[in-house]
Amino acid sequence: MSSLWSPLTHVLSPYVPGEQPKIANLVKLNTNESPFGPSPQALAAMREAANDTLRLYPDPEATELRAELAELHGVAPDQVFVGNGSDEVLAHAFAGLLNQSKPLLYPDVTYSFYPVWAQLFGITAETVPLDDGLRVRIEDYRRDAGAIVIANPNAPTGIALPRTEIERLLAEHDDIPVVIDEAYVDFGGESAVPLIAEHPHLLVVQTMSKSRALAGLRVGYALGDAGLIEALTRVKDSFNSYPLGRIAQAGAAASVRDDAYFRESCAKVIANRTTMTRALEGLGFEVLPSSANFVFARHPGHDGALLFKGLRDRAVLVRHFNKPRIADWLRVTVGTEAEIHRLVEAVERVLVCL
């Protein structure tokens, strides 16, 4: 009964995830999931963890996983925070760090959860327009701000900023929290993690859903100065002290240890991204330079919504955002070679019919 809702609930505009339809022989390229499976070592660790100890609560500090991540990224364990997917980690950052007296800044075309969290936590926010090439320009952030969050590579564009540009942003805003959301960094971006030592106001957020093929496990993490991590921990322990179960912690830690499989999977995604980009360009699409596991593309002669519908009617699902500036663009997840072949065939048929 909506009459029982709190006033805030009535005005919320929740995030809308990519659809998960039940379509026969579906080629699902709309939610940026990995086309390859998790590390075999991670799967084995999860099976081993599925035992009688599940009757006990998990380690609330995720000690083993945080130690593995600290070693991987060259930081101390107290500089690592883990949560139930990077969405939860980012939400904690919005609540614990980004709710300042001055406006929060983020791009006008970016991860669409940012305005949702700003609304949920009552954060005053301002968007900073991407340039005409749909790129983030650091000079556009030279304005009064209480905090900044930028996805790098950006979503849904896939375009990445070099680390030197992030360093410039940090130097120009050295007295406010800056969050860099690196959900897709492993597919060709430059991580800002090496900047943490010299910039205690920097928080870097990453996920195991994309490059480690663990979207179904829900594991994300943040790296930063111990003081920033403490803020996230205070929010977490005011919300849910046990965000990661035993199986999730075991699988995630094993995935971190299996570096060879991780690198091989990322290399295959990057190679397939090149194949898909060239195929779409050959069909007349403009494709933005991507450092993610997806591409952002539009056909200059056709409406984006009609292309999306035509592909969906042919059991190929991509992501369409009916929003200003990007309504004619499609975000297409990098799939297997067979899925890319199906995509190209479907696009060819749609273009003939339009």
Summary of the structure (lengths in Angstrom):
residues: 354
radius of gyration: 20.5
end to end distance: 44.2
largest distance: 59.4
contacts: 1175
relative contact order: 0.17
helix: 43%
strand: 14%
